Amino acid sequence: MDGLQSFEANHLPLIACSFPDFKMPPLFGTVTNKLLITAAYKYVAMAVMLTNCNLFVQQTHLPLDHQLTQTNIILSRCSVSPPRLMGFGGSIVTEKYFFGFGHDHMANFWQWEFRNASSSEGIRQQHERWSELTSQVGTNEVRQFALNWLTDLGVDVTTLEKKYPCKITQRFFYQNANGELETQSKAVVMLPIYEISWGSIPLRGRPEYNLPAATMTVFGPTKELIEYHLFDDSLMLRPKLAVKDPEKLLTITNEEFYKFDEKQRSNLVKQFAP
């Protein structure tokens, strides 16, 4: 007999006799699974994210000729955050784009084509290909593009501009990367890619590291937004993204959800999506 069983055997009968109306409270509280993500919750959360991805594409004028749906994204690479632990969050991944959600809003975006290649040779080829293209914008236009996009995305541009200094840089590479440093410095090749950022804030949970409050990257030849990050969450003016009544939605078991037909799943989105 362990200690808990011994306590119950020796003391609970005495307590019950002395206090007839006494009801023994549970010795252990109910354990909540903070990592729980059900298929039903994931389906609705993905629908909410997709709605906002399509809105983002529209507001930043990205060259996408179709709506993003659960049938034309890479589901195996998408994610949904556990709501009890992290609130609303996750990611939508397509062949061309990445959309990242955190702290209840869309916080990250990039085009895969402009991420660094996986090898130094691949990066060199990227740089050489981009260096042959002519930018259609300068730094002043890049700043205005970025401010217009941020405004349309619901970012408090007025506070952003007042609170944080703006910095614009143009990417470059060294044509002779293996030579002497002096030789390299004379072989700088500018790329038609502009990065605009505002200020610097401590990384959440890692104050020794800093990130820009907001940043955007523009590809000059097509005037496209190719990367976006919002790290100062207080700048987002739009209502927080969320699933309505997530606890109720989490009570739908996977077994139940997998039996739903398309109409039932659509009704689920109408009921729980904001």
JOGI-V723264 format. One line per field, one symbol per residue. ss: DSSP state (2 for helix, 1 for strand, 0 for the rest). burial: b if it has 9 or more other C-alpha atoms within 8 Angstrom, else e. A space follows every 50 residues. Layout:
ss = ???
burial = ???
This chain:
ss = 00222222222222222200000000000000000000222222222222 22222222200000000000000022201100222200011110001111 11001111111222000002222222222220000000222222222222 22001022222220011111111100000022222001111111111100 11100111111001111110000111111100222100000010022222 000222200002222222222210
burial = eeeeebbbeeebbebbeeeeeeeeeeeeeeeeeeebbbbbbbbbbbbbbb ebbbebbebbeeeeeeebebeebbeeebebbbbeebbbbbbbbbeebbbb bbbbbbbbbbbbeeeeeeeeebbeebbeebbeeebebeeeebbeebbebb bbebbbbeebbeebebebebbebbeeeeeeeebbeebbbbbbbbbbbbbb bbbeeeeeebbbbbbbbbbbbebbbbbbbbbeeebbeeeebbbeebeebb ebbbeebeebeeeebeebbeebbe
